[in-house]
Amino acid sequence: MALDASVGVSQIDDYLRLYDEAIPPLENQLLSAELDEERLQLFQQLFQQMESLIAEKKQDRRYEFVIIIPVADRPQHLAACLNSLLDLCNIFNYGGYGDQGFNKISVLIADDSKHKNNIVKNRKIAETFSAQGLRCFYFGQQQQKQQINKLSDNERKQLISIIGDIDPDAFYHKGASIMRNISYLKLNELARANDRLLFYFIDSDQEFRVKIDAEAGERDSYAINYFYHLDRIFTDKKISILTGKVVGDPPVSPSVMAGNFLEDVIAFLTRMSKLKSAQACQFHAKDLDKGSDAAYHDMASLFGFDHTRAIYDYRCTLQNEHDHAACFRDFASKLKHFFDGEHPTRKTCYEHEDLDASIKPARTIYTGNYVFRPEQLACYIPFATLKLRMAGPVLGRLIKSDIGAEFVSANLPMLHKRTVDDIGQSEFRPGINRIVDRVDLAGEFERQFFGDVMLFTIVHLTDRGYPGKSKSEEQIESALQETEEQLRQRYRQTHKQIIDKLNKLKDLFNDQTCWWHNISELSEAREAFIGFIDNMETNFGQHAKGYQLIENASHVAKRHADILDAIVNYSQDKAAWQKILKDALLNA
């Protein structure tokens, strides 16, 4: 949109106010209805017109964004993530384009990869997208070591629990929390030169899109102009940290989804057994009951969610006319994806609501989707060296106790995709070991259990004023012991339920009167079910290694001592971190 030269800045401002007034109701109208791609494109063009007006004005005080993507041996995920960001920039053009790049968007790729070929690929990916206008800074092992070497020996010693005890010969797979904290040191430098800067952390297996559920089926769409909305929220409101969520695949471990997925698999086979193999597929009904936000979690009640529904039907993804035998194959092909964190029956789709109305006080950070002002670099990821799951909920509770209402959540989800189409599984997940088709989740399971122990110990303590009100080691020890025992009982109860469901599934699947045993073309699908049941038995059966780990006295004692020590020393660690960040700015 080019304006006549006589049009002044004040007139452009009048036009821009009209856009700001028109966008929210138009967005609510568009996204609350059945999403039409043609109308969506017109809506996207509205933002491009607005950006043209801002460019004509030649004054743009909106926020710049640095998107930080920690990645470890996931080049395909990284490329897909950056491709979605490039598409988003081209579609909405936030901040405009100039000097061979988008003016207000840049990316820090924090590489924690181990394998040399993936390191080379990640660096090349950064170069490729930079050449397309998406400025990417590669923050690899060499750059990370250089950043850490700016610290004195004493400072590094003070930060051991935050950035780890550095081993220059094994400087990889340090863990997502340590990688974020090391990135914070770099971001502290970037913050010096710009007072209109926001840091935006995402995960490499996410995309700047949302999953829309329509009559024609689910599809992924660029329906949210993230940067426009975030700029407006941080400009208009007194907010320091904002977290979104994810749609698509669940953000939790399969360790806490086994029970409800078994329920859905049993329901699928039970229904299939009563239908005819050659009958037209009956698994395409749209599910109008969306359930709760944590419908995929076996212990959702721990987090305040009330499950009123036990079973979710599988929604077949085949498009052309087909029968139940084809649907059986389709479902069977997805079973192995569960061990990478997919949930074939309980994916989450985007539910639109007025964005301003969606802004609420938060208590959990989704570490794959949070935005903050530079001064909140003081809120590093705590207890990083323990490498526990639930780092975001733990951090969220501590931030809530620190800044209260300035920590919010908003309905700005990102698309989460656990697996890569080319290989049918995740490229890399810590705590998961694979030998051919056998999957061992014991490491991730153990990290999940003790992550829950850490989280609910922190919940107990923050409800009683911690860390603002100091607690004695005895008080922390008491809270830790009580929490650990309560969770162990909960895990034991869930384990018993899973074993019962697994036995029920085996009996149902192995019933030779069921038609799937009598169709030769289903041999591969039957093998997929057999492999799934075998892996479920390995990871959640009577003798599962993960359950043995969390019951092993010596292992539990070690974890208990480490968690206790970390909580006791948190205030001291936080003070050291904040002083080091402040000194770095003063000495710049």
C-alpha positions as CSV (number, residue, x, y, z in Angstrom):
1,M,0.0,0.0,0.0
2,A,1.7,3.2,-1.2
3,L,0.4,6.5,0.0
4,D,0.6,9.9,-1.5
5,A,3.6,11.9,-0.4
6,S,1.4,14.6,1.1
7,V,0.0,12.1,3.6
8,G,1.6,13.0,7.0
9,V,2.6,10.9,10.0
10,S,-0.5,11.9,11.9
11,Q,-2.8,10.7,9.1
12,I,-0.9,7.4,8.9
13,D,-1.4,7.0,12.7
14,D,-5.1,7.5,12.1
15,Y,-5.1,4.7,9.5
16,L,-3.1,2.5,11.9
17,R,-5.6,3.0,14.7
18,L,-8.3,1.8,12.4
19,Y,-6.4,-1.4,11.7
20,D,-5.8,-1.9,15.4
21,E,-9.5,-1.5,16.1
22,A,-10.6,-3.7,13.1
23,I,-8.2,-6.7,13.6
24,P,-9.5,-8.1,16.9
25,P,-13.2,-8.4,16.0
26,L,-12.3,-9.7,12.5
27,E,-9.9,-12.2,14.0
28,N,-12.6,-13.4,16.5
29,Q,-15.1,-13.7,13.7
30,L,-12.8,-15.6,11.4
31,L,-11.2,-18.0,13.8
32,S,-14.4,-18.8,15.8
33,A,-16.1,-20.1,12.7
34,E,-15.2,-22.9,10.3
35,L,-11.8,-21.7,8.9
36,D,-12.0,-20.8,5.3
37,E,-8.6,-20.6,3.6
38,E,-9.7,-17.8,1.2
39,R,-10.9,-15.6,4.1
40,L,-7.7,-16.5,6.0
41,Q,-5.6,-15.2,3.1
42,L,-7.6,-11.9,3.1
43,F,-7.1,-11.6,6.8
44,Q,-3.3,-12.1,6.3
45,Q,-3.3,-9.5,3.6
46,L,-4.8,-7.0,6.1
47,F,-1.6,-7.3,8.2
48,Q,0.6,-6.8,5.1
49,Q,-1.3,-3.6,4.4
50,M,-0.8,-2.5,7.9
51,E,2.9,-3.2,7.7
52,S,3.1,-1.1,4.5
53,L,1.6,1.8,6.3
54,I,4.1,1.5,9.1
55,A,7.0,1.4,6.6
56,E,5.6,4.6,5.0
57,K,5.7,6.2,8.4
58,K,9.4,5.4,8.8
59,Q,9.0,5.2,12.6
60,D,8.6,1.8,14.2
61,R,9.0,1.5,17.9
62,R,7.5,-1.9,18.1
63,Y,9.5,-4.7,19.8
64,E,12.2,-6.7,18.2
65,F,12.2,-10.4,18.8
66,V,15.1,-12.8,19.3
67,I,13.8,-16.4,18.9
68,I,16.0,-18.9,20.7
69,I,15.9,-22.5,19.6
70,P,17.8,-25.1,21.7
71,V,18.5,-28.1,19.5
72,A,20.3,-31.4,20.0
73,D,20.7,-33.8,17.0
74,R,17.5,-32.8,15.4
75,P,18.3,-31.1,12.0
76,Q,15.0,-32.1,10.3
77,H,13.0,-30.7,13.2
78,L,15.1,-27.6,13.2
79,A,14.6,-27.0,9.4
80,A,10.9,-27.5,9.7
81,C,10.7,-25.1,12.7
82,L,12.7,-22.4,10.8
83,N,10.7,-22.9,7.6
84,S,7.5,-22.2,9.6
85,L,9.1,-19.1,11.0
86,L,10.2,-17.9,7.6
87,D,6.6,-18.6,6.2
88,L,5.2,-16.6,9.2
89,C,7.5,-13.7,8.4
90,N,6.6,-13.7,4.7
91,I,2.8,-14.1,5.4
92,F,2.5,-11.3,8.0
93,N,5.7,-9.3,7.4
94,Y,5.9,-8.1,11.0
95,G,8.5,-5.3,11.1
96,G,9.0,-5.3,7.4
97,Y,12.0,-6.3,5.3
98,G,15.2,-4.4,4.6
99,D,19.0,-4.9,4.2
100,Q,18.4,-8.5,3.0
101,G,16.6,-9.5,6.1
102,F,13.5,-9.1,8.2
103,N,14.0,-6.0,10.4
104,K,12.7,-7.1,13.7
105,I,13.2,-10.9,13.8
106,S,16.4,-12.8,14.4
107,V,17.2,-16.3,15.6
108,L,19.7,-17.8,18.0
109,I,20.3,-21.5,17.3
110,A,21.7,-23.0,20.5
111,D,23.2,-26.3,19.4
112,D,23.7,-29.1,21.9
113,S,24.3,-31.8,19.3
114,K,26.7,-34.7,19.8
115,H,27.1,-36.0,16.3
116,K,29.4,-34.1,14.0
117,N,27.2,-34.6,10.9
118,N,24.2,-33.0,12.7
119,I,26.4,-30.1,13.9
120,V,27.4,-29.5,10.3
121,K,23.8,-29.8,9.2
122,N,22.6,-27.3,11.8
123,R,25.2,-24.8,10.9
124,K,24.3,-25.1,7.2
125,I,20.6,-24.7,8.1
126,A,21.4,-21.5,9.9
127,E,23.3,-20.2,6.8
128,T,20.5,-21.3,4.4
129,F,17.8,-19.5,6.3
130,S,20.0,-16.4,6.8
131,A,20.4,-16.2,3.0
132,Q,16.6,-16.2,2.7
133,G,16.2,-13.2,5.0
134,L,15.8,-14.9,8.4
135,R,18.9,-13.8,10.3
136,C,20.1,-16.8,12.2
137,F,23.1,-16.8,14.6
138,Y,24.6,-20.2,15.1
139,F,25.5,-20.6,18.8
140,G,27.4,-23.9,18.8
141,Q,29.9,-25.6,21.1
142,Q,32.8,-23.2,20.2
143,Q,30.6,-20.1,20.7
144,Q,29.2,-21.5,24.0
145,K,32.7,-22.2,25.3
146,Q,33.8,-18.7,24.4
147,Q,30.8,-17.3,26.3
148,I,31.6,-19.3,29.4
149,N,35.3,-18.4,29.2
150,K,34.3,-14.8,29.8
151,L,33.5,-15.8,33.3
152,S,36.2,-16.0,36.0
153,D,37.1,-19.3,37.6
154,N,35.2,-18.2,40.7
155,E,32.1,-17.3,38.8
156,R,32.1,-20.6,36.9
157,K,32.4,-22.4,40.3
158,Q,29.4,-20.4,41.6
159,L,27.3,-21.3,38.5
160,I,28.0,-25.1,38.5
161,S,24.4,-26.0,39.4
162,I,23.1,-23.6,36.7
163,I,25.4,-24.2,33.7
164,G,27.1,-27.5,34.8
165,D,30.6,-28.5,35.5
166,I,32.1,-27.9,32.0
167,D,33.8,-30.9,30.4
168,P,35.4,-29.4,27.2
169,D,35.8,-32.9,25.7
170,A,32.1,-33.9,26.2
171,F,30.4,-30.6,25.6
172,Y,27.1,-31.9,24.2
173,H,23.8,-33.3,25.4
174,K,24.2,-31.1,28.4
175,G,20.4,-31.0,28.6
176,A,17.7,-28.4,27.5
177,S,17.8,-26.5,30.9
178,I,21.6,-26.1,30.9
179,M,21.5,-25.1,27.2
180,R,18.9,-22.4,27.9
181,N,20.9,-21.1,30.9
182,I,24.1,-20.8,28.8
183,S,22.1,-19.0,26.1
184,Y,20.9,-16.6,28.8
185,L,24.5,-15.5,29.2
186,K,24.7,-14.6,25.5
187,L,21.3,-12.9,25.6
188,N,22.5,-10.8,28.5
189,E,25.0,-9.2,26.1
190,L,22.4,-8.7,23.4
191,A,20.1,-6.8,25.8
192,R,22.7,-4.0,26.3
193,A,22.1,-2.3,23.0
194,N,18.3,-2.4,22.6
195,D,15.5,-1.2,25.0
196,R,12.8,-2.6,22.8
197,L,13.7,-6.3,22.8
198,L,11.9,-9.5,23.7
199,F,13.4,-13.0,24.0
200,Y,11.2,-15.8,22.7
201,F,12.2,-19.4,23.5
202,I,10.7,-22.3,21.5
203,D,11.5,-25.9,21.0
204,S,13.0,-27.3,17.8
205,D,10.1,-29.8,17.3
206,Q,7.5,-26.9,17.2
207,E,6.2,-24.7,14.4
208,F,4.6,-21.3,14.2
209,R,1.3,-22.8,13.2
210,V,-1.8,-24.2,14.9
211,K,-3.8,-27.4,14.3
212,I,-7.3,-26.6,13.2
213,D,-10.1,-29.2,13.5
214,A,-12.7,-28.7,10.7
215,E,-15.4,-30.9,9.1
216,A,-13.0,-31.9,6.4
217,G,-10.4,-33.0,9.0
218,E,-7.5,-31.6,10.9
219,R,-5.0,-29.2,9.1
220,D,-2.1,-27.0,10.1
221,S,-2.6,-23.3,9.5
222,Y,-0.9,-19.9,9.8
223,A,-3.8,-18.4,11.7
224,I,-1.9,-16.4,14.4
225,N,0.3,-13.3,13.9
226,Y,2.4,-14.1,16.9
227,F,4.7,-11.1,16.8
228,Y,1.9,-8.5,16.3
229,H,0.0,-9.9,19.3
230,L,3.0,-10.2,21.6
231,D,4.1,-6.7,20.8
232,R,0.7,-5.3,21.6
233,I,0.4,-7.3,24.8
234,F,3.9,-6.3,26.1
235,T,3.3,-2.7,25.1
236,D,-0.2,-2.3,26.6
237,K,0.1,-4.3,29.7
238,K,2.5,-4.6,32.7
239,I,3.8,-8.0,31.8
240,S,7.3,-9.4,32.2
241,I,6.9,-13.0,31.2
242,L,4.2,-14.6,29.0
243,T,3.8,-18.3,28.2
244,G,1.7,-20.0,25.6
245,K,1.0,-23.7,25.2
246,V,1.2,-26.2,22.4
247,V,-1.4,-27.9,20.1
248,G,-0.9,-31.1,18.2
249,D,1.2,-33.6,20.1
250,P,1.1,-33.5,23.9
251,P,4.0,-31.7,25.7
252,V,4.4,-34.6,28.2
253,S,6.3,-37.9,28.3
254,P,4.7,-41.2,27.3
255,S,5.6,-42.2,30.8
256,V,2.4,-40.4,32.0
257,M,0.1,-41.3,29.1
258,A,0.3,-45.1,29.0
259,G,-2.9,-45.8,31.0
260,N,-5.3,-43.6,29.0
261,F,-3.8,-44.6,25.6
262,L,-4.3,-48.3,26.5
263,E,-7.9,-47.4,27.3
264,D,-8.3,-45.9,23.8
265,V,-6.5,-48.9,22.1
266,I,-8.8,-51.3,23.9
267,A,-11.9,-49.3,22.9
268,F,-10.7,-49.2,19.2
269,L,-10.3,-53.0,19.1
270,T,-13.5,-53.6,21.0
271,R,-15.4,-51.5,18.5
272,M,-13.6,-53.1,15.5
273,S,-14.4,-56.6,16.7
274,K,-18.1,-55.7,16.4
275,L,-17.8,-54.3,12.9
276,K,-17.1,-56.0,9.6
277,S,-13.7,-55.8,8.0
278,A,-15.1,-54.9,4.5
279,Q,-17.6,-52.4,5.8
280,A,-17.1,-48.7,5.0
281,C,-15.0,-47.0,7.7
282,Q,-17.0,-45.7,10.7
283,F,-14.0,-43.9,12.4
284,H,-14.4,-40.4,10.9
285,A,-16.9,-38.7,13.2
286,K,-15.8,-35.3,14.4
287,D,-15.3,-35.3,18.2
288,L,-17.3,-32.4,19.5
289,D,-16.3,-33.1,23.1
290,K,-12.8,-31.6,23.4
291,G,-12.2,-32.8,26.9
292,S,-9.8,-31.0,29.3
293,D,-6.5,-29.5,28.5
294,A,-4.7,-32.5,30.0
295,A,-6.9,-35.3,28.6
296,Y,-3.7,-37.1,27.6
297,H,-2.3,-37.2,31.2
298,D,-2.8,-40.3,33.4
299,M,-2.6,-38.2,36.6
300,A,-4.2,-35.0,35.4
301,S,-6.0,-34.5,38.7
302,L,-2.6,-33.7,40.3
303,F,-2.5,-30.6,38.2
304,G,-6.1,-29.5,38.9
305,F,-7.8,-31.1,35.8
306,D,-10.9,-33.1,36.3
307,H,-11.3,-35.9,33.7
308,T,-15.0,-36.7,33.1
309,R,-14.3,-38.9,30.1
310,A,-12.2,-42.1,30.0
311,I,-12.2,-43.0,26.3
312,Y,-11.5,-41.1,23.1
313,D,-12.2,-42.7,19.8
314,Y,-9.6,-42.9,17.1
315,R,-10.3,-40.6,14.2
316,C,-9.1,-42.3,11.0
317,T,-6.7,-40.2,8.9
318,L,-7.4,-41.9,5.5
319,Q,-9.2,-39.7,3.1
320,N,-10.4,-41.8,0.2
321,E,-13.1,-44.5,0.4
322,H,-11.9,-47.4,2.5
323,D,-13.0,-50.2,4.8
324,H,-12.2,-51.2,8.4
325,A,-9.3,-53.3,7.4
326,A,-7.6,-50.3,5.9
327,C,-8.4,-48.3,9.1
328,F,-7.0,-51.1,11.2
329,R,-3.7,-50.8,9.2
330,D,-3.8,-47.0,9.5
331,F,-4.1,-47.2,13.3
332,A,-1.6,-49.9,13.7
333,S,1.0,-47.8,11.8
334,K,0.7,-45.1,14.4
335,L,1.2,-47.3,17.5
336,K,5.0,-47.0,17.6
337,H,4.8,-43.2,17.5
338,F,3.4,-43.3,21.1
339,F,6.9,-44.1,22.4
340,D,8.1,-40.8,20.9
341,G,5.4,-38.8,22.6
342,E,2.6,-38.8,20.1
343,H,-0.9,-39.7,21.2
344,P,-2.9,-40.9,18.2
345,T,-6.3,-40.5,20.0
346,R,-5.8,-37.3,22.0
347,K,-4.2,-34.6,19.9
348,T,-5.0,-31.1,20.9
349,C,-6.5,-28.6,18.3
350,Y,-6.6,-24.8,18.5
351,E,-9.6,-23.4,20.2
352,H,-10.0,-19.7,19.5
353,E,-10.9,-17.2,22.2
354,D,-10.5,-13.5,22.4
355,L,-6.8,-13.0,23.0
356,D,-7.1,-10.3,25.7
357,A,-9.7,-12.3,27.5
358,S,-7.3,-15.3,27.4
359,I,-4.6,-13.5,29.3
360,K,-4.5,-15.0,32.8
361,P,-2.1,-15.3,35.8
362,A,0.2,-18.2,35.1
363,R,1.8,-20.8,37.3
364,T,3.6,-23.0,34.6
365,I,6.0,-22.1,31.9
366,Y,5.9,-24.1,28.7
367,T,9.7,-24.0,28.1
368,G,9.0,-24.5,24.4
369,N,6.8,-21.4,24.2
370,Y,7.6,-18.4,26.5
371,V,8.5,-14.8,25.9
372,F,10.1,-12.3,28.4
373,R,11.7,-9.0,28.9
374,P,15.5,-8.9,29.2
375,E,15.4,-8.1,32.9
376,Q,13.8,-11.5,33.5
377,L,17.1,-13.2,32.4
378,A,17.5,-13.2,36.2
379,C,15.0,-16.1,36.2
380,Y,17.2,-18.9,34.9
381,I,16.1,-22.5,34.6
382,P,16.6,-23.9,38.2
383,F,18.0,-27.3,39.1
384,A,19.3,-27.7,35.6
385,T,22.1,-30.2,36.3
386,L,19.6,-32.7,37.8
387,K,18.2,-33.1,34.2
388,L,14.7,-33.7,35.5
389,R,11.5,-33.4,33.5
390,M,8.9,-30.7,34.6
391,A,11.5,-27.9,34.5
392,G,8.8,-25.5,33.2
393,P,6.3,-26.1,35.9
394,V,9.0,-25.8,38.5
395,L,10.3,-22.5,37.1
396,G,6.7,-21.2,36.8
397,R,6.0,-21.7,40.4
398,L,9.2,-19.9,41.4
399,I,8.5,-17.0,39.0
400,K,4.9,-16.7,40.2
401,S,6.2,-16.4,43.8
402,D,8.6,-13.7,42.6
403,I,6.7,-11.4,40.2
404,G,3.1,-12.4,40.7
405,A,0.7,-10.8,38.2
406,E,3.5,-9.9,35.8
407,F,3.7,-13.6,34.8
408,V,0.8,-14.6,32.5
409,S,-0.4,-17.2,30.0
410,A,-2.2,-16.4,26.8
411,N,-3.9,-18.4,24.0
412,L,-0.9,-18.2,21.7
413,P,-0.1,-21.9,21.1
414,M,2.4,-23.4,18.7
415,L,2.2,-26.6,16.7
416,H,4.0,-29.5,18.4
417,K,5.2,-32.4,16.2
418,R,7.0,-35.2,18.1
419,T,8.1,-37.2,15.0
420,V,9.6,-36.6,11.6
421,D,7.7,-38.0,8.6
422,D,10.8,-39.3,6.9
423,I,11.8,-41.7,9.7
424,G,8.5,-42.1,11.6
425,Q,10.0,-41.2,15.0
426,S,11.8,-38.4,16.8
427,E,15.3,-37.7,15.7
428,F,16.6,-37.6,19.3
429,R,15.0,-37.7,22.7
430,P,17.0,-37.8,25.9
431,G,16.4,-40.8,28.2
432,I,15.1,-43.0,25.4
433,N,17.2,-45.9,24.0
434,R,16.4,-47.9,20.9
435,I,17.6,-51.3,19.7
436,V,15.9,-52.0,16.4
437,D,12.2,-52.0,17.3
438,R,12.7,-52.3,21.0
439,V,12.2,-49.0,22.9
440,D,13.5,-48.4,26.5
441,L,11.8,-45.5,28.2
442,A,13.3,-46.2,31.7
443,G,15.6,-43.1,31.6
444,E,12.8,-40.7,30.7
445,F,10.4,-42.4,33.1
446,E,12.9,-42.0,36.0
447,R,13.4,-38.3,35.1
448,Q,9.6,-37.9,35.0
449,F,9.0,-39.3,38.4
450,F,11.7,-37.3,40.2
451,G,10.7,-34.3,38.1
452,D,7.2,-34.7,39.6
453,V,8.8,-35.0,43.1
454,M,10.7,-31.8,42.6
455,L,7.7,-30.0,41.2
456,F,5.3,-30.8,44.0
457,T,7.9,-30.2,46.7
458,I,8.3,-26.7,45.2
459,V,4.5,-26.3,45.1
460,H,4.4,-27.3,48.8
461,L,7.2,-24.8,49.7
462,T,6.0,-21.9,47.6
463,D,2.5,-22.2,49.0
464,R,4.2,-21.5,52.4
465,G,6.2,-18.5,51.2
466,Y,9.4,-20.0,49.8
467,P,11.8,-18.7,48.5
468,G,10.9,-15.3,49.8
469,K,10.5,-16.8,53.2
470,S,13.5,-19.0,53.8
471,K,13.0,-22.6,55.0
472,S,15.3,-24.6,57.1
473,E,16.8,-27.8,55.7
474,E,14.7,-29.8,58.0
475,Q,11.5,-28.2,56.7
476,I,12.6,-28.8,53.1
477,E,13.5,-32.4,53.9
478,S,10.1,-33.0,55.5
479,A,8.3,-31.6,52.5
480,L,10.4,-33.6,50.1
481,Q,9.9,-36.9,52.0
482,E,6.1,-36.3,52.2
483,T,5.8,-35.4,48.5
484,E,7.9,-38.3,47.4
485,E,5.9,-40.9,49.3
486,Q,2.6,-39.5,48.1
487,L,3.8,-39.6,44.5
488,R,5.2,-43.1,44.8
489,Q,1.9,-44.4,46.0
490,R,0.2,-42.6,43.1
491,Y,2.6,-44.1,40.6
492,R,2.1,-47.6,42.1
493,Q,-1.6,-47.3,41.8
494,T,-1.3,-46.1,38.2
495,H,1.1,-49.0,37.5
496,K,-1.4,-51.6,38.7
497,Q,-4.1,-50.1,36.5
498,I,-1.8,-50.1,33.5
499,I,-0.9,-53.8,34.1
500,D,-4.7,-54.6,34.2
501,K,-5.3,-52.8,31.0
502,L,-2.3,-54.3,29.3
503,N,-3.6,-57.8,30.1
504,K,-7.0,-56.9,28.8
505,L,-5.5,-55.6,25.6
506,K,-3.5,-58.8,25.1
507,D,-6.6,-61.0,25.6
508,L,-8.6,-58.9,23.2
509,F,-6.0,-58.6,20.5
510,N,-5.1,-62.3,20.7
511,D,-8.7,-63.5,20.4
512,Q,-8.5,-65.7,17.3
513,T,-12.2,-65.2,16.5
514,C,-11.6,-61.6,15.7
515,W,-11.4,-60.9,11.9
516,W,-8.0,-59.2,11.9
517,H,-6.3,-62.6,12.4
518,N,-7.9,-64.0,9.3
519,I,-6.8,-61.5,6.7
520,S,-3.4,-62.1,5.2
521,E,-3.0,-58.4,4.1
522,L,-3.0,-57.4,7.8
523,S,0.1,-59.3,8.7
524,E,2.2,-56.1,9.0
525,A,-0.5,-54.4,11.0
526,R,-0.7,-57.4,13.4
527,E,3.1,-57.3,13.8
528,A,2.7,-53.6,14.7
529,F,0.3,-54.5,17.4
530,I,2.5,-57.2,18.7
531,G,5.5,-54.8,18.8
532,F,3.4,-52.2,20.6
533,I,2.2,-54.7,23.2
534,D,5.8,-56.0,23.7
535,N,7.2,-52.4,24.2
536,M,4.3,-51.6,26.6
537,E,5.1,-54.8,28.5
538,T,8.8,-53.8,28.6
539,N,8.2,-50.2,29.8
540,F,5.0,-50.5,31.9
541,G,4.7,-54.2,32.7
542,Q,5.3,-56.1,36.0
543,H,9.1,-56.0,35.7
544,A,9.5,-52.6,34.0
545,K,13.0,-51.1,34.6
546,G,11.6,-47.6,35.1
547,Y,9.4,-48.7,38.1
548,Q,12.3,-50.7,39.5
549,L,14.5,-47.5,39.4
550,I,12.1,-45.4,41.4
551,E,11.8,-48.2,44.0
552,N,15.5,-48.9,44.2
553,A,16.7,-47.7,47.7
554,S,20.2,-46.6,46.8
555,H,19.1,-44.8,43.6
556,V,16.2,-43.1,45.5
557,A,18.6,-42.0,48.2
558,K,21.0,-40.4,45.7
559,R,18.1,-38.6,43.9
560,H,16.7,-37.5,47.2
561,A,20.0,-36.1,48.4
562,D,20.6,-34.2,45.2
563,I,17.1,-32.7,45.1
564,L,17.4,-31.6,48.8
565,D,20.8,-30.0,48.2
566,A,19.5,-28.2,45.1
567,I,16.5,-26.7,46.9
568,V,18.5,-25.8,50.0
569,N,21.0,-23.9,47.8
570,Y,18.5,-22.3,45.4
571,S,18.5,-18.8,47.0
572,Q,22.3,-18.7,47.1
573,D,22.6,-19.9,43.5
574,K,20.0,-17.3,42.3
575,A,21.9,-14.4,44.1
576,A,25.2,-15.5,42.5
577,W,23.5,-15.7,39.0
578,Q,21.9,-12.3,39.3
579,K,25.2,-10.7,40.5
580,I,27.1,-12.2,37.6
581,L,24.6,-10.9,35.0
582,K,24.6,-7.4,36.6
583,D,28.4,-7.3,36.7
584,A,28.6,-8.4,33.1
585,L,26.5,-5.4,32.1
586,L,28.4,-3.0,34.3
587,N,31.8,-4.1,32.9
588,A,30.7,-4.1,29.2
